[in-house]
Amino acid sequence: MSGLLAGADGGGTHTRVLITDDHGAELASAEGAGSAIHPGAASRSAAVIRELVQRACADRPGAPLRALCVGVAYWMHARGLAP
């Protein structure tokens, strides 16, 4: 099965998305706003990642995105949840 693979690294200050082929060769990337998950605002993080994946895949219309692996930071200081 062929298709594009995507990985997202989301932090508090910026997010990077990398698109590869089945063999791990880098095809495209995009960077943008931070996507760390804030309490009660996970949908904002998802929106940032979705926009960057779409931007990175823009040059490959019709190519199926087979998998997306996401790692994001969780921001606990908003409600005093930090240790």
QUIZIJO-V992336 format. One record per run of one state. SS is the DSSP state (A for helix, B for strand, O for the rest). FROM is the first residue (numbers start at 0). LEN is the number of residues. If there is no record, write none. Layout:
ss->SS from->FROM len->LEN
ss->SS from->FROM len->LEN
//
This chain:
ss->O from->0 len->3
ss->B from->3 len->7
ss->O from->10 len->3
ss->B from->13 len->7
ss->O from->20 len->5
ss->B from->25 len->8
ss->O from->33 len->3
ss->B from->36 len->2
ss->O from->38 len->3
ss->A from->41 len->16
ss->O from->57 len->7
ss->B from->64 len->8
ss->O from->72 len->1
ss->B from->73 len->2
ss->O from->75 len->1
ss->A from->76 len->3
ss->O from->79 len->4
//
